[in-house]
Amino acid sequence: MRNGRGKIRQDNFTRSDWLKYLVFLAPQALRRAIRYSQIFLFPKESRWKEIRELNLIETNRFSEFIDACLILQEEHRKLENFIKTIESELKRITPMETLVYASLFAFKHLVFNQGQQALRPELLDIHQADKNRDYFQRMTDAINQILMSKLKKSSDKDFCISERIIGESLRKHMAPLLFPSPRTALAANKSLTNLNAFERLVGAYLHFNDFMGKTISWFCFDDDYDIRFEGEKLIIFPQ
């Protein structure tokens, strides 16, 4: 079934009767197909709708598995919507201005910490260094996702960048924070609001990536993990 990982998601034909047979004759095979394809993360696909319409009254174990899929599907939807909500707060800033806030964020959370270790190497701990590298990678992955999302929603005029546009972006969004003064207090507050939204957006992507990289990965691709319910709470645990 690994080789057919994507086949269950194809829409060239419909075979609801085939799915009914699989539920009773080869439930583990169907379960693996659902896991490997991650089809439950795409609730609008016709094949998932057919699976949801199956009569599972006599197949309690498979019904429990579908319940787990629905819980993960809902968590996935919430995390995606949370990202969209924060992105809407930054919808007025351009890709160029997004880079400005990415650089401010990187200096505040990444460059400064790395620089402190470089200045005082005696404080460097090898285990902490490994954690720092992982932290750096996770942060840069999240920033890259933010930039890619912004680029996908940009228009052609957003890419007409000149030295004047770069200078105006830096003066408007970065200078008030780096060189604060009473005259630029209002602009600084606006920049801080945007930076705060950018920081929350990075956090939202980190949460989403952690969910996909651990919970979904364990559930879908690691046969050493199984599920159980404690009340309505789903537990994914190593066997």
Secondary structure, DSSP 8 states (H G I E B T S, - for coil): -GGGTTGGG--S---HHHHHHHHHH-HHHHHHHHHHHTGGG-TTSHHHHHHHTS--TT-HHHHHHHHHHHHHHHHHHHHHHHHHHHHHHTTTS-HHHHHHHHHHHHIIIIIHHHHHHHH-GGG--HHHHHHHHHHHHHHHHHHHHHHHHHHHT--GGGG---HHHHHHHIIIIIHHHHS--GGGHHHHHHHHHHHHHHHHHHHHHHHHHHIIIIIIHHHHH-TTEEEEEETTEEEEEE-
